[in-house]
């Protein structure tokens, strides 16, 4: 999905949902200052349950974000509409659907599916379950 997406903003959105494991609502509320390239983390503020947490910022995603920023120059939120308002949830759903079709994926993929894939791939690569729980912002390992 990431590889078939050519638009810089859309590529960043898909990459963030997958490589950071964030929720759609968290993505839409990200501000420029939430991307910490020195520490290579993304600060999720007031996520589900009004909890703050840190999640991963990959080198590849940082490269995408820098390219995106040079083109779009958002002012407050990381993803904004052309008139400077916060990007919408429906737009995210639509771009995920389009990327799924373009990639030739037959399954129904949602933004939350990418979050699940993030967790699954970390687990498959040997990441400790407790660490995955922290990255996802889960308070219970039963949820994770």
Buried (B, 14 or more C-beta within 10 A) or exposed (E): BBEBBEBBBBBBBBBBBBBBBBBBEBBBBBBEEBBEEEEBBBBBBEBBEEEEBBBBBBEEBBEBBEEBBEEBEBEEBBBBEEEEEBBEEEBBEEBBEBBBEEBEEEEEBBBEBBBEBBBEBBBEEEEEEEEBBBBBBBEEEEEB
